[in-house]
Amino acid sequence: MEVWILLFVISAYLALWLLGRRPNSLLCRAATTWFGPLPTQGESWSRFQLRWAAYSLRWLIQIAVLFCALWFVEVRAPEVYSYSVFQLLWFALPLGFGMALLASIGFLAKAAKAHYIGPNPVCRIERIANEA
């Protein structure tokens, strides 16, 4: 077991090292692409955290809809449960749901803390863009 863990750590280190050596490669750009909302000029921190909470809630809704669709398929055709892809999704979707739920709650808590307790700084950067 320890050998597999060591091989994983070495391979992860090598993959990150190779990505660092070629920062403009397509693979590196795909691995480091920004997902989610960007702050806008004059936007407060609490408002930005609320937008992140909404972003997480949209993911939560999408995962819930997909899980319900899979459940409907499984009820209508029970033999579909024997497929590996179905079992993988049936296992992974609740994990994604939990992560999206915790992210939504965390961003809402951060927004409330910044709004009511502070500090609640305002974004003063003139231009925040994802240069491709």
Secondary structure, DSSP 8 states (H G I E B T S, - for coil): -HHHHHHHHHHHHHHHHHHHH-TTSHHHHHHT---S----TT-BHHHHHHHHHHHHHHHHHHHHHHHHHHHHHHHH-GGGGGSHHHHHHHHHHHHHHHHHHHHHHHHHHHHHHHHHTS---B---S------
